[in-house]
């Protein structure tokens, strides 16, 4: 699971339904949803291998 900051909850949480995406500039990112409030979450950078 990928951890990201939820702006609405103001806390770091594990992303739900996380998927790898590529931004317009070609950099990798992770896109998902906050499990508590349902707000979209975004984490820039390559996901860490577990």
N, CA, C, O and CB atoms as a CASP TS submission, in Angstrom:
PFRMAT TS
TARGET T0000
AUTHOR 0000-0000-0000
METHOD Language model
MODEL 1
PARENT N/A
ATOM      1  N   UNK     1       0.832  -1.191   0.000  1.00  0.00           N
ATOM      2  CA  UNK     1       0.000   0.000   0.000  1.00  0.00           C
ATOM      3  C   UNK     1       0.874   1.251   0.000  1.00  0.00           C
ATOM      4  O   UNK     1       1.982   1.252   0.536  1.00  0.00           O
ATOM      5  CB  UNK     1      -0.945   0.000   1.213  1.00  0.00           C
ATOM      6  N   UNK     2       0.366   2.294  -0.600  1.00  0.00           N
ATOM      7  CA  UNK     2       1.093   3.549  -0.694  1.00  0.00           C
ATOM      8  C   UNK     2       0.530   4.537   0.317  1.00  0.00           C
ATOM      9  O   UNK     2      -0.686   4.701   0.419  1.00  0.00           O
ATOM     10  CB  UNK     2       1.018   4.126  -2.125  1.00  0.00           C
ATOM     11  N   UNK     3       1.404   5.192   1.060  1.00  0.00           N
ATOM     12  CA  UNK     3       0.998   6.194   2.035  1.00  0.00           C
ATOM     13  C   UNK     3       1.112   7.563   1.390  1.00  0.00           C
ATOM     14  O   UNK     3       2.110   7.878   0.741  1.00  0.00           O
ATOM     15  CB  UNK     3       1.859   6.112   3.328  1.00  0.00           C
ATOM     16  N   UNK     4       0.064   8.382   1.578  1.00  0.00           N
ATOM     17  CA  UNK     4       0.046   9.737   1.030  1.00  0.00           C
ATOM     18  C   UNK     4      -0.656  10.650   2.026  1.00  0.00           C
ATOM     19  O   UNK     4      -1.296  10.179   2.966  1.00  0.00           O
ATOM     20  CB  UNK     4      -0.662   9.778  -0.365  1.00  0.00           C
ATOM     21  N   UNK     5      -0.534  11.959   1.817  1.00  0.00           N
ATOM     22  CA  UNK     5      -1.124  12.955   2.713  1.00  0.00           C
ATOM     23  C   UNK     5      -2.503  13.347   2.212  1.00  0.00           C
ATOM     24  O   UNK     5      -2.657  13.734   1.053  1.00  0.00           O
ATOM     25  CB  UNK     5      -0.220  14.202   2.826  1.00  0.00           C
ATOM     26  N   UNK     6      -3.507  13.251   3.073  1.00  0.00           N
ATOM     27  CA  UNK     6      -4.867  13.692   2.737  1.00  0.00           C
ATOM     28  C   UNK     6      -5.020  15.137   3.180  1.00  0.00           C
ATOM     29  O   UNK     6      -4.870  15.450   4.361  1.00  0.00           O
ATOM     30  CB  UNK     6      -5.952  12.780   3.412  1.00  0.00           C
ATOM     31  N   UNK     7      -5.315  16.009   2.239  1.00  0.00           N
ATOM     32  CA  UNK     7      -5.425  17.432   2.533  1.00  0.00           C
ATOM     33  C   UNK     7      -6.668  17.728   3.378  1.00  0.00           C
ATOM     34  O   UNK     7      -6.651  18.629   4.217  1.00  0.00           O
ATOM     35  CB  UNK     7      -5.465  18.240   1.231  1.00  0.00           C
ATOM     36  N   UNK     8      -7.724  16.984   3.160  1.00  0.00           N
ATOM     37  CA  UNK     8      -8.965  17.214   3.891  1.00  0.00           C
ATOM     38  C   UNK     8      -8.863  16.741   5.343  1.00  0.00           C
ATOM     39  O   UNK     8      -9.284  17.453   6.254  1.00  0.00           O
ATOM     40  CB  UNK     8     -10.123  16.507   3.193  1.00  0.00           C
ATOM     41  N   UNK     9      -8.302  15.535   5.567  1.00  0.00           N
ATOM     42  CA  UNK     9      -8.142  14.982   6.926  1.00  0.00           C
ATOM     43  C   UNK     9      -6.910  15.555   7.639  1.00  0.00           C
ATOM     44  O   UNK     9      -6.809  15.488   8.864  1.00  0.00           O
ATOM     45  CB  UNK     9      -8.034  13.450   6.862  1.00  0.00           C
ATOM     46  N   UNK    10      -5.981  16.116   6.864  1.00  0.00           N
ATOM     47  CA  UNK    10      -4.721  16.655   7.382  1.00  0.00           C
ATOM     48  C   UNK    10      -3.907  15.587   8.106  1.00  0.00           C
ATOM     49  O   UNK    10      -3.406  15.811   9.208  1.00  0.00           O
ATOM     50  CB  UNK    10      -4.997  17.824   8.325  1.00  0.00           C
ATOM     51  N   UNK    11      -3.782  14.416   7.466  1.00  0.00           N
ATOM     52  CA  UNK    11      -3.026  13.310   8.044  1.00  0.00           C
ATOM     53  C   UNK    11      -2.538  12.392   6.927  1.00  0.00           C
ATOM     54  O   UNK    11      -3.110  12.352   5.837  1.00  0.00           O
ATOM     55  CB  UNK    11      -3.890  12.522   9.067  1.00  0.00           C
ATOM     56  N   UNK    12      -1.463  11.654   7.224  1.00  0.00           N
ATOM     57  CA  UNK    12      -0.963  10.666   6.273  1.00  0.00           C
ATOM     58  C   UNK    12      -1.770   9.395   6.440  1.00  0.00           C
ATOM     59  O   UNK    12      -2.003   8.935   7.557  1.00  0.00           O
ATOM     60  CB  UNK    12       0.558  10.394   6.477  1.00  0.00           C
ATOM     61  N   UNK    13      -2.197   8.827   5.310  1.00  0.00           N
ATOM     62  CA  UNK    13      -2.997   7.608   5.338  1.00  0.00           C
ATOM     63  C   UNK    13      -2.635   6.727   4.161  1.00  0.00           C
ATOM     64  O   UNK    13      -2.029   7.188   3.194  1.00  0.00           O
ATOM     65  CB  UNK    13      -4.496   7.935   5.323  1.00  0.00           C
ATOM     66  N   UNK    14      -3.009   5.452   4.244  1.00  0.00           N
ATOM     67  CA  UNK    14      -2.776   4.531   3.137  1.00  0.00           C
ATOM     68  C   UNK    14      -3.834   4.769   2.066  1.00  0.00           C
ATOM     69  O   UNK    14      -5.029   4.835   2.355  1.00  0.00           O
ATOM     70  CB  UNK    14      -2.800   3.051   3.623  1.00  0.00           C
ATOM     71  N   UNK    15      -3.374   4.897   0.826  1.00  0.00           N
ATOM     72  CA  UNK    15      -4.269   5.138  -0.300  1.00  0.00           C
ATOM     73  C   UNK    15      -5.112   3.917  -0.602  1.00  0.00           C
ATOM     74  O   UNK    15      -4.635   2.785  -0.518  1.00  0.00           O
ATOM     75  CB  UNK    15      -3.478   5.540  -1.533  1.00  0.00           C
ATOM     76  N   UNK    16      -6.350   4.147  -0.948  1.00  0.00           N
ATOM     77  CA  UNK    16      -7.239   3.079  -1.362  1.00  0.00           C
ATOM     78  C   UNK    16      -7.363   3.148  -2.887  1.00  0.00           C
ATOM     79  O   UNK    16      -7.377   4.242  -3.451  1.00  0.00           O
ATOM     80  CB  UNK    16      -8.642   3.195  -0.658  1.00  0.00           C
ATOM     81  N   UNK    17      -7.452   2.029  -3.541  1.00  0.00           N
ATOM     82  CA  UNK    17      -7.552   1.961  -5.009  1.00  0.00           C
ATOM     83  C   UNK    17      -6.391   2.683  -5.687  1.00  0.00           C
ATOM     84  O   UNK    17      -6.591   3.400  -6.668  1.00  0.00           O
ATOM     85  CB  UNK    17      -8.882   2.565  -5.480  1.00  0.00           C
ATOM     86  N   UNK    18      -5.177   2.496  -5.166  1.00  0.00           N
ATOM     87  CA  UNK    18      -3.996   3.166  -5.720  1.00  0.00           C
ATOM     88  C   UNK    18      -3.633   2.581  -7.080  1.00  0.00           C
ATOM     89  O   UNK    18      -3.684   1.368  -7.283  1.00  0.00           O
ATOM     90  CB  UNK    18      -2.801   3.043  -4.755  1.00  0.00           C
ATOM     91  N   UNK    19      -3.266   3.461  -8.005  1.00  0.00           N
ATOM     92  CA  UNK    19      -2.837   3.022  -9.331  1.00  0.00           C
ATOM     93  C   UNK    19      -1.685   3.896  -9.799  1.00  0.00           C
ATOM     94  O   UNK    19      -1.614   5.085  -9.486  1.00  0.00           O
ATOM     95  CB  UNK    19      -4.011   3.074 -10.343  1.00  0.00           C
ATOM     96  N   UNK    20      -0.787   3.280 -10.556  1.00  0.00           N
ATOM     97  CA  UNK    20       0.353   4.017 -11.096  1.00  0.00           C
ATOM     98  C   UNK    20      -0.095   4.822 -12.301  1.00  0.00           C
ATOM     99  O   UNK    20      -0.784   4.307 -13.181  1.00  0.00           O
ATOM    100  CB  UNK    20       1.508   3.060 -11.478  1.00  0.00           C
ATOM    101  N   UNK    21       0.300   6.093 -12.336  1.00  0.00           N
ATOM    102  CA  UNK    21      -0.006   6.958 -13.467  1.00  0.00           C
ATOM    103  C   UNK    21       1.262   7.694 -13.880  1.00  0.00           C
ATOM    104  O   UNK    21       2.230   7.756 -13.121  1.00  0.00           O
ATOM    105  CB  UNK    21      -1.142   7.962 -13.115  1.00  0.00           C
ATOM    106  N   UNK    22       1.251   8.242 -15.070  1.00  0.00           N
ATOM    107  CA  UNK    22       2.362   9.050 -15.556  1.00  0.00           C
ATOM    108  C   UNK    22       1.839  10.462 -15.788  1.00  0.00           C
ATOM    109  O   UNK    22       0.842  10.654 -16.484  1.00  0.00           O
ATOM    110  CB  UNK    22       2.986   8.448 -16.867  1.00  0.00           C
ATOM    111  N   UNK    23       2.516  11.450 -15.202  1.00  0.00           N
ATOM    112  CA  UNK    23       2.092  12.836 -15.353  1.00  0.00           C
ATOM    113  C   UNK    23       2.448  13.343 -16.749  1.00  0.00           C
ATOM    114  O   UNK    23       3.162  12.674 -17.495  1.00  0.00           O
ATOM    115  CB  UNK    23       2.742  13.725 -14.272  1.00  0.00           C
ATOM    116  N   UNK    24       1.948  14.523 -17.095  1.00  0.00           N
ATOM    117  CA  UNK    24       2.196  15.109 -18.412  1.00  0.00           C
ATOM    118  C   UNK    24       3.674  15.291 -18.698  1.00  0.00           C
ATOM    119  O   UNK    24       4.103  15.178 -19.846  1.00  0.00           O
ATOM    120  CB  UNK    24       1.494  16.437 -18.528  1.00  0.00           C
ATOM    121  N   UNK    25       4.467  15.574 -17.655  1.00  0.00           N
ATOM    122  CA  UNK    25       5.902  15.779 -17.859  1.00  0.00           C
ATOM    123  C   UNK    25       6.689  14.472 -17.896  1.00  0.00           C
ATOM    124  O   UNK    25       7.916  14.492 -18.001  1.00  0.00           O
ATOM    125  CB  UNK    25       6.450  16.665 -16.767  1.00  0.00           C
ATOM    126  N   UNK    26       5.996  13.334 -17.812  1.00  0.00           N
ATOM    127  CA  UNK    26       6.639  12.040 -17.921  1.00  0.00           C
ATOM    128  C   UNK    26       7.069  11.415 -16.612  1.00  0.00           C
ATOM    129  O   UNK    26       7.582  10.296 -16.616  1.00  0.00           O
ATOM    130  CB  UNK    26       7.799  12.160 -18.783  1.00  0.00           C
ATOM    131  N   UNK    27       6.882  12.094 -15.490  1.00  0.00           N
ATOM    132  CA  UNK    27       7.286  11.555 -14.192  1.00  0.00           C
ATOM    133  C   UNK    27       6.210  10.616 -13.643  1.00  0.00           C
ATOM    134  O   UNK    27       5.020  10.818 -13.884  1.00  0.00           O
ATOM    135  CB  UNK    27       7.558  12.701 -13.192  1.00  0.00           C
ATOM    136  N   UNK    28       6.635   9.590 -12.906  1.00  0.00           N
ATOM    137  CA  UNK    28       5.663   8.640 -12.340  1.00  0.00           C
ATOM    138  C   UNK    28       4.978   9.209 -11.093  1.00  0.00           C
ATOM    139  O   UNK    28       5.535  10.058 -10.397  1.00  0.00           O
ATOM    140  CB  UNK    28       6.359   7.313 -11.992  1.00  0.00           C
ATOM    141  N   UNK    29       3.763   8.726 -10.824  1.00  0.00           N
ATOM    142  CA  UNK    29       3.016   9.142  -9.643  1.00  0.00           C
ATOM    143  C   UNK    29       2.026   8.043  -9.277  1.00  0.00           C
ATOM    144  O   UNK    29       1.774   7.130 -10.064  1.00  0.00           O
ATOM    145  CB  UNK    29       2.281  10.495  -9.889  1.00  0.00           C
ATOM    146  N   UNK    30       1.467   8.142  -8.072  1.00  0.00           N
ATOM    147  CA  UNK    30       0.426   7.228  -7.617  1.00  0.00           C
ATOM    148  C   UNK    30      -0.837   8.043  -7.346  1.00  0.00           C
ATOM    149  O   UNK    30      -0.781   9.116  -6.744  1.00  0.00           O
ATOM    150  CB  UNK    30       0.877   6.438  -6.336  1.00  0.00           C
ATOM    151  N   UNK    31      -1.959   7.526  -7.795  1.00  0.00           N
ATOM    152  CA  UNK    31      -3.228   8.214  -7.643  1.00  0.00           C
ATOM    153  C   UNK    31      -4.188   7.283  -6.929  1.00  0.00           C
ATOM    154  O   UNK    31      -4.289   6.107  -7.280  1.00  0.00           O
ATOM    155  CB  UNK    31      -3.798   8.664  -9.017  1.00  0.00           C
ATOM    156  N   UNK    32      -4.904   7.801  -5.916  1.00  0.00           N
ATOM    157  CA  UNK    32      -5.827   6.966  -5.159  1.00  0.00           C
ATOM    158  C   UNK    32      -6.871   7.789  -4.438  1.00  0.00           C
ATOM    159  O   UNK    32      -7.080   8.962  -4.748  1.00  0.00           O
ATOM    160  CB  UNK    32      -5.073   6.118  -4.168  1.00  0.00           C
ATOM    161  N   UNK    33      -7.534   7.155  -3.456  1.00  0.00           N
ATOM    162  CA  UNK    33      -8.622   7.779  -2.718  1.00  0.00           C
ATOM    163  C   UNK    33      -8.382   7.587  -1.222  1.00  0.00           C
ATOM    164  O   UNK    33      -7.881   6.547  -0.796  1.00  0.00           O
ATOM    165  CB  UNK    33      -9.997   7.186  -3.142  1.00  0.00           C
ATOM    166  N   UNK    34      -8.743   8.598  -0.426  1.00  0.00           N
ATOM    167  CA  UNK    34      -8.635   8.502   1.034  1.00  0.00           C
ATOM    168  C   UNK    34      -9.681   7.506   1.541  1.00  0.00           C
ATOM    169  O   UNK    34     -10.847   7.594   1.157  1.00  0.00           O
ATOM    170  CB  UNK    34      -8.828   9.909   1.711  1.00  0.00           C
ATOM    171  N   UNK    35      -9.279   6.557   2.400  1.00  0.00           N
ATOM    172  CA  UNK    35     -10.232   5.555   2.886  1.00  0.00           C
ATOM    173  C   UNK    35     -11.296   6.126   3.825  1.00  0.00           C
ATOM    174  O   UNK    35     -12.361   5.528   3.972  1.00  0.00           O
ATOM    175  CB  UNK    35      -9.489   4.457   3.594  1.00  0.00           C
ATOM    176  N   UNK    36     -11.030   7.273   4.464  1.00  0.00           N
ATOM    177  CA  UNK    36     -11.981   7.841   5.421  1.00  0.00           C
ATOM    178  C   UNK    36     -12.962   8.829   4.795  1.00  0.00           C
ATOM    179  O   UNK    36     -14.171   8.719   4.999  1.00  0.00           O
ATOM    180  CB  UNK    36     -11.231   8.524   6.526  1.00  0.00           C
ATOM    181  N   UNK    37     -12.439   9.806   4.025  1.00  0.00           N
ATOM    182  CA  UNK    37     -13.313  10.870   3.516  1.00  0.00           C
ATOM    183  C   UNK    37     -13.593  10.768   2.014  1.00  0.00           C
ATOM    184  O   UNK    37     -14.494  11.441   1.513  1.00  0.00           O
ATOM    185  CB  UNK    37     -12.697  12.213   3.814  1.00  0.00           C
ATOM    186  N   UNK    38     -12.838   9.938   1.288  1.00  0.00           N
ATOM    187  CA  UNK    38     -13.095   9.758  -0.137  1.00  0.00           C
ATOM    188  C   UNK    38     -12.463  10.802  -1.038  1.00  0.00           C
ATOM    189  O   UNK    38     -12.724  10.816  -2.240  1.00  0.00           O
ATOM    190  CB  UNK    38     -14.544   9.751  -0.369  1.00  0.00           C
ATOM    191  N   UNK    39     -11.635  11.678  -0.481  1.00  0.00           N
ATOM    192  CA  UNK    39     -10.961  12.702  -1.269  1.00  0.00           C
ATOM    193  C   UNK    39      -9.858  12.067  -2.108  1.00  0.00           C
ATOM    194  O   UNK    39      -9.215  11.107  -1.682  1.00  0.00           O
ATOM    195  CB  UNK    39     -10.382  13.804  -0.356  1.00  0.00           C
ATOM    196  N   UNK    40      -9.645  12.609  -3.300  1.00  0.00           N
ATOM    197  CA  UNK    40      -8.579  12.118  -4.158  1.00  0.00           C
ATOM    198  C   UNK    40      -7.218  12.420  -3.558  1.00  0.00           C
ATOM    199  O   UNK    40      -6.980  13.524  -3.068  1.00  0.00           O
ATOM    200  CB  UNK    40      -8.688  12.730  -5.548  1.00  0.00           C
ATOM    201  N   UNK    41      -6.317  11.432  -3.596  1.00  0.00           N
ATOM    202  CA  UNK    41      -4.961  11.596  -3.074  1.00  0.00           C
ATOM    203  C   UNK    41      -3.973  11.371  -4.209  1.00  0.00           C
ATOM    204  O   UNK    41      -4.243  10.606  -5.135  1.00  0.00           O
ATOM    205  CB  UNK    41      -4.683  10.613  -1.891  1.00  0.00           C
ATOM    206  N   UNK    42      -2.835  12.037  -4.135  1.00  0.00           N
ATOM    207  CA  UNK    42      -1.843  11.973  -5.197  1.00  0.00           C
ATOM    208  C   UNK    42      -0.464  11.953  -4.570  1.00  0.00           C
ATOM    209  O   UNK    42      -0.170  12.773  -3.700  1.00  0.00           O
ATOM    210  CB  UNK    42      -1.990  13.164  -6.180  1.00  0.00           C
ATOM    211  N   UNK    43       0.380  11.037  -4.991  1.00  0.00           N
ATOM    212  CA  UNK    43       1.751  10.968  -4.486  1.00  0.00           C
ATOM    213  C   UNK    43       2.697  10.953  -5.675  1.00  0.00           C
ATOM    214  O   UNK    43       2.672  10.037  -6.498  1.00  0.00           O
ATOM    215  CB  UNK    43       1.967   9.709  -3.582  1.00  0.00           C
ATOM    216  N   UNK    44       3.532  11.983  -5.753  1.00  0.00           N
ATOM    217  CA  UNK    44       4.470  12.109  -6.863  1.00  0.00           C
ATOM    218  C   UNK    44       5.721  11.306  -6.551  1.00  0.00           C
ATOM    219  O   UNK    44       6.217  11.326  -5.425  1.00  0.00           O
ATOM    220  CB  UNK    44       4.824  13.595  -7.131  1.00  0.00           C
ATOM    221  N   UNK    45       6.224  10.601  -7.548  1.00  0.00           N
ATOM    222  CA  UNK    45       7.439   9.806  -7.397  1.00  0.00           C
ATOM    223  C   UNK    45       7.172   8.345  -7.646  1.00  0.00           C
ATOM    224  O   UNK    45       6.029   7.888  -7.631  1.00  0.00           O
ATOM    225  CB  UNK    45       8.031   9.991  -6.018  1.00  0.00           C
ATOM    226  N   UNK    46       8.236   7.628  -7.872  1.00  0.00           N
ATOM    227  CA  UNK    46       8.151   6.204  -8.151  1.00  0.00           C
ATOM    228  C   UNK    46       7.761   5.447  -6.869  1.00  0.00           C
ATOM    229  O   UNK    46       8.323   5.723  -5.809  1.00  0.00           O
ATOM    230  CB  UNK    46       9.499   5.678  -8.717  1.00  0.00           C
ATOM    231  N   UNK    47       6.828   4.515  -6.940  1.00  0.00           N
ATOM    232  CA  UNK    47       6.449   3.751  -5.753  1.00  0.00           C
ATOM    233  C   UNK    47       7.591   2.861  -5.272  1.00  0.00           C
ATOM    234  O   UNK    47       8.328   2.306  -6.087  1.00  0.00           O
ATOM    235  CB  UNK    47       5.215   2.903  -6.043  1.00  0.00           C
ATOM    236  N   UNK    48       7.739   2.722  -3.975  1.00  0.00           N
ATOM    237  CA  UNK    48       8.803   1.905  -3.404  1.00  0.00           C
ATOM    238  C   UNK    48       8.471   0.435  -3.546  1.00  0.00           C
ATOM    239  O   UNK    48       7.324   0.034  -3.347  1.00  0.00           O
ATOM    240  CB  UNK    48       9.029   2.259  -1.933  1.00  0.00           C
ATOM    241  N   UNK    49       9.452  -0.366  -3.885  1.00  0.00           N
ATOM    242  CA  UNK    49       9.253  -1.813  -4.003  1.00  0.00           C
ATOM    243  C   UNK    49       9.225  -2.436  -2.610  1.00  0.00           C
ATOM    244  O   UNK    49      10.089  -2.160  -1.777  1.00  0.00           O
ATOM    245  CB  UNK    49      10.372  -2.461  -4.871  1.00  0.00           C
ATOM    246  N   UNK    50       8.238  -3.265  -2.372  1.00  0.00           N
ATOM    247  CA  UNK    50       8.095  -3.883  -1.055  1.00  0.00           C
ATOM    248  C   UNK    50       8.415  -5.347  -1.107  1.00  0.00           C
ATOM    249  O   UNK    50       8.347  -6.031  -0.086  1.00  0.00           O
ATOM    250  CB  UNK    50       6.698  -3.683  -0.515  1.00  0.00           C
TER
END
